[in-house]
Amino acid sequence: MTNQIPEITLHDGIQIPAVGFGTYKLKGQQGAQAINTAITNGYRLIDTAYNYENEATVGEAVRRSSVPREELFITSKLPGRYHHYDDAIVTIQESLFRANLDYYDLYLIHWPNPIQDNYVEAWQALIDAQKFGYIRSIGVCNFLSEHLERLEKETGILPTVNQIELHPRFNQAEQLKWDTDHRIVTESWSPLSRASDLLQDKTLQKIAEKHHKTISQIILRWHYQLGAVAIPKSASPVRQKENISIFDFELSNEEMTMINSLTKAEGRLKGQDPAVYEEF
């Protein structure tokens, strides 16, 4: 099968699929159906968050699926308003109750919220929640190297995953290298740049035509060859299959360089700089 998804081993020994399925804004019956269809189409990594208000929808899709729970890799995220230790522990429990799951495979701090400056306390809660059996692996989202260094300095433990905005318009080369050098797997949110003008880009069109692939497939293959785990979202069964049919071809070094050249210093979609941006 061309859409058989490889796995990447995290530094704690747990394996994560190399491509996942994003669920932002997928809710209710239609959302559960779309997620269940994604599982049927071969996805095993399902990404949600407390703030998406659809953990129950993800849980329902998991219950509807014929794929055993232990073969799935379910991720959720801690919101900024619950960074204090006791709040974080209760929120993780609530996340599990909402989804009707016994554990999450990965749980992330959604944003560092550096002005509030409680992310180390939140990280300690994740460390303990892992010991309690609520979570198999622990990570973060949108953390800069300075935030990650502080986690290691104050707790001795680095995240297994750092989920960040990453797409051809904002390739995060420095953060990706820092993560890789510290054995942190980088996950890419908005990997297709929310299907913006990228899908009309002439450079990407040229590469796609050469490989007889869609531009989305070229972009997702680029993520894979960077070593980043992309989590594209689509309710379309056709697109779902397309987005994981990326393992039967390879981009050349020249093509990777061409795609990387599309990056911009101010390439963030909404200017959400983790050094100052906060989300609750």
C-alpha positions as CSV (number, residue, x, y, z in Angstrom):
1,M,0.0,0.0,0.0
2,T,1.4,3.4,-1.0
3,N,-0.4,5.0,2.0
4,Q,1.1,2.8,4.6
5,I,2.3,5.3,7.2
6,P,5.8,4.9,8.6
7,E,6.4,5.5,12.3
8,I,9.0,7.6,14.1
9,T,10.4,6.6,17.5
10,L,10.3,9.4,20.1
11,H,13.1,9.7,22.6
12,D,11.0,7.9,25.2
13,G,10.7,4.9,23.0
14,I,7.1,5.5,21.9
15,Q,6.3,5.4,18.2
16,I,4.3,8.1,16.4
17,P,2.9,7.9,12.9
18,A,4.9,10.1,10.4
19,V,1.6,11.8,9.2
20,G,-1.5,12.5,11.3
21,F,-5.0,13.9,11.0
22,G,-5.9,17.3,12.3
23,T,-9.4,17.8,13.7
24,Y,-9.7,21.5,14.3
25,K,-13.4,22.6,13.7
26,L,-14.6,19.0,13.1
27,K,-17.5,18.6,15.5
28,G,-20.8,16.7,16.0
29,Q,-22.1,14.0,13.7
30,Q,-20.3,15.3,10.6
31,G,-17.0,15.7,12.5
32,A,-17.3,12.2,14.0
33,Q,-18.0,10.8,10.5
34,A,-15.1,12.6,9.0
35,I,-12.6,11.4,11.7
36,N,-14.0,7.9,11.5
37,T,-13.5,7.9,7.7
38,A,-10.0,9.2,8.2
39,I,-9.2,6.2,10.4
40,T,-10.8,3.8,7.9
41,N,-8.6,5.5,5.2
42,G,-5.4,4.7,7.1
43,Y,-4.8,7.5,9.6
44,R,-3.7,6.4,13.1
45,L,-2.6,9.7,14.6
46,I,-5.6,11.9,15.5
47,D,-4.8,15.4,16.8
48,T,-7.3,17.3,18.9
49,A,-7.2,19.9,21.8
50,Y,-9.2,20.9,24.8
51,N,-9.8,24.3,23.2
52,Y,-11.1,22.7,20.0
53,E,-14.1,21.6,22.0
54,N,-14.3,18.4,20.0
55,E,-12.5,15.8,22.2
56,A,-15.9,14.1,22.6
57,T,-16.3,14.0,18.8
58,V,-12.8,12.4,18.5
59,G,-13.8,9.9,21.2
60,E,-17.0,9.0,19.3
61,A,-15.1,8.5,16.1
62,V,-12.7,6.1,18.0
63,R,-15.7,4.2,19.4
64,R,-17.3,3.9,15.9
65,S,-14.0,2.7,14.4
66,S,-13.2,-1.0,13.8
67,V,-9.5,-0.2,14.5
68,P,-8.6,-1.2,18.1
69,R,-7.8,1.7,20.4
70,E,-4.3,0.5,21.0
71,E,-3.5,0.9,17.3
72,L,-4.5,4.6,17.4
73,F,-2.4,7.5,18.6
74,I,-4.6,10.2,20.1
75,T,-3.2,13.6,21.0
76,S,-4.8,16.5,23.0
77,K,-3.6,19.7,24.4
78,L,-3.7,21.7,27.6
79,P,-5.1,25.3,27.3
80,G,-3.3,28.3,28.7
81,R,-5.9,29.1,31.4
82,Y,-5.1,25.8,33.2
83,H,-1.3,26.1,33.5
84,H,-1.3,26.0,37.3
85,Y,-0.4,22.5,38.5
86,D,-3.7,21.4,40.2
87,D,-5.8,22.9,37.4
88,A,-3.7,21.1,34.8
89,I,-4.1,17.7,36.4
90,V,-7.9,18.2,36.6
91,T,-8.0,19.4,33.0
92,I,-6.2,16.3,31.8
93,Q,-8.7,14.2,33.6
94,E,-11.5,16.2,32.1
95,S,-10.0,15.7,28.6
96,L,-10.1,12.0,29.1
97,F,-13.7,12.1,30.4
98,R,-14.8,14.2,27.4
99,A,-13.3,11.7,25.0
100,N,-14.3,8.7,27.1
101,L,-10.7,7.4,26.9
102,D,-8.5,5.8,29.5
103,Y,-5.4,7.5,28.3
104,Y,-4.0,9.9,25.6
105,D,-1.0,8.7,23.6
106,L,0.4,12.3,23.6
107,Y,-0.6,15.4,25.6
108,L,0.8,18.8,24.8
109,I,1.0,22.2,26.4
110,H,-0.9,24.2,23.7
111,W,1.1,27.5,24.1
112,P,3.9,28.6,26.5
113,N,2.1,31.9,27.3
114,P,5.4,33.4,28.5
115,I,3.9,36.6,29.9
116,Q,1.9,34.5,32.4
117,D,5.0,32.4,32.9
118,N,3.4,29.3,34.3
119,Y,4.5,26.8,31.6
120,V,7.1,25.1,33.8
121,E,4.4,24.4,36.4
122,A,2.2,23.0,33.6
123,W,5.0,20.9,32.4
124,Q,5.5,19.4,35.8
125,A,1.8,18.5,35.8
126,L,2.3,16.7,32.5
127,I,5.3,14.8,33.9
128,D,3.2,13.6,36.8
129,A,0.2,12.8,34.7
130,Q,2.4,10.5,32.7
131,K,3.4,8.8,35.9
132,F,-0.3,8.5,36.8
133,G,-0.9,6.7,33.6
134,Y,-3.1,9.4,32.0
135,I,-0.6,10.0,29.2
136,R,1.9,7.8,27.3
137,S,4.1,10.6,26.0
138,I,4.4,14.3,26.8
139,G,5.2,17.3,24.6
140,V,4.5,20.9,23.8
141,C,3.2,23.2,21.1
142,N,4.6,26.5,19.9
143,F,7.6,26.5,22.2
144,L,10.8,28.4,21.3
145,S,14.2,27.0,22.1
146,E,14.4,29.4,25.1
147,H,11.3,27.8,26.6
148,L,12.5,24.3,25.9
149,E,15.9,25.0,27.5
150,R,14.1,26.2,30.6
151,L,12.0,23.1,30.8
152,E,15.1,21.0,30.8
153,K,17.0,23.2,33.2
154,E,14.1,23.2,35.8
155,T,12.7,19.7,35.4
156,G,15.4,17.7,33.7
157,I,13.0,16.4,31.1
158,L,12.6,17.6,27.5
159,P,9.4,17.1,25.5
160,T,9.2,14.3,23.0
161,V,7.3,16.5,20.5
162,N,7.2,20.2,19.7
163,Q,4.2,21.0,17.5
164,I,4.7,24.3,15.7
165,E,3.5,26.3,12.7
166,L,5.4,24.9,9.8
167,H,4.7,25.2,6.1
168,P,6.7,26.2,2.9
169,R,5.9,29.9,3.6
170,F,7.4,29.5,7.1
171,N,9.8,26.6,7.2
172,Q,11.1,27.1,10.8
173,A,14.6,25.9,9.8
174,E,16.3,27.1,13.0
175,Q,13.6,25.7,15.4
176,L,13.5,22.4,13.4
177,K,17.2,22.0,13.7
178,W,17.2,22.8,17.4
179,D,14.4,20.3,18.0
180,T,16.3,17.6,16.0
181,D,19.6,18.3,17.8
182,H,17.8,17.7,21.1
183,R,15.9,14.6,19.9
184,I,12.6,16.3,19.9
185,V,10.2,15.4,17.0
186,T,8.7,18.5,15.3
187,E,5.0,18.3,14.3
188,S,3.7,20.8,11.7
189,W,0.4,22.5,12.3
190,S,-1.2,24.1,9.2
191,P,1.2,22.1,7.1
192,L,-0.5,23.2,3.9
193,S,-0.6,26.8,5.0
194,R,-4.4,26.4,5.3
195,A,-4.5,25.7,1.5
196,S,-3.7,29.3,0.7
197,D,-2.1,30.7,-2.5
198,L,0.5,28.0,-2.0
199,L,-1.7,25.7,-4.1
200,Q,-1.2,28.1,-7.0
201,D,2.6,28.4,-6.6
202,K,4.4,27.9,-9.9
203,T,7.5,26.3,-8.2
204,L,5.3,23.7,-6.5
205,Q,3.3,23.2,-9.6
206,K,6.4,22.4,-11.6
207,I,7.6,19.8,-9.0
208,A,4.1,18.3,-8.8
209,E,3.9,17.8,-12.5
210,K,7.3,16.1,-12.6
211,H,6.2,13.6,-9.9
212,H,2.6,13.2,-11.2
213,K,1.4,14.3,-7.7
214,T,-0.8,17.1,-6.4
215,I,0.8,20.2,-4.8
216,S,-0.6,19.1,-1.4
217,Q,1.2,15.8,-1.8
218,I,4.4,17.5,-2.7
219,I,4.2,19.8,0.4
220,L,3.4,16.8,2.7
221,R,6.3,14.8,1.3
222,W,8.5,17.9,1.9
223,H,7.4,17.8,5.6
224,Y,8.2,14.0,5.8
225,Q,11.7,14.5,4.3
226,L,12.3,17.3,6.8
227,G,11.6,14.8,9.5
228,A,8.5,16.7,10.6
229,V,5.1,15.0,11.4
230,A,2.4,16.9,9.4
231,I,-1.2,16.8,10.6
232,P,-3.3,17.9,7.6
233,K,-7.1,18.2,8.0
234,S,-9.7,17.3,5.4
235,A,-13.3,16.1,5.6
236,S,-13.1,14.8,2.0
237,P,-12.4,11.1,1.8
238,V,-10.6,11.6,-1.5
239,R,-8.3,14.3,0.0
240,Q,-7.8,12.2,3.1
241,K,-6.4,9.3,1.0
242,E,-4.4,11.7,-1.2
243,N,-2.7,13.3,1.9
244,I,-1.2,10.0,3.0
245,S,-0.3,8.7,-0.5
246,I,3.2,10.3,-0.3
247,F,5.4,7.3,0.4
248,D,5.9,6.1,-3.2
249,F,8.1,8.9,-4.4
250,E,11.0,11.1,-3.2
251,L,11.9,14.7,-3.6
252,S,15.5,15.5,-4.7
253,N,17.8,17.7,-2.7
254,E,17.3,20.4,-5.3
255,E,13.5,20.2,-5.0
256,M,13.7,20.3,-1.2
257,T,15.9,23.5,-1.6
258,M,13.4,25.0,-4.0
259,I,10.5,24.5,-1.6
260,N,12.6,25.8,1.3
261,S,13.3,28.9,-0.7
262,L,9.6,29.8,-0.5
263,T,9.9,30.7,3.2
264,K,9.5,34.2,4.4
265,A,10.8,35.9,7.6
266,E,7.2,37.1,8.4
267,G,5.5,33.9,7.0
268,R,3.3,33.2,10.0
269,L,-0.3,32.9,9.0
270,K,-1.7,35.1,11.8
271,G,1.5,36.6,13.3
272,Q,1.3,34.3,16.3
273,D,4.8,34.7,17.7
274,P,5.2,32.4,20.7
275,A,7.6,34.9,22.3
276,V,4.7,37.3,22.9
277,Y,1.5,35.6,21.8
278,E,-0.8,34.1,24.4
279,E,-3.8,31.9,24.1
280,F,-6.1,30.8,26.9
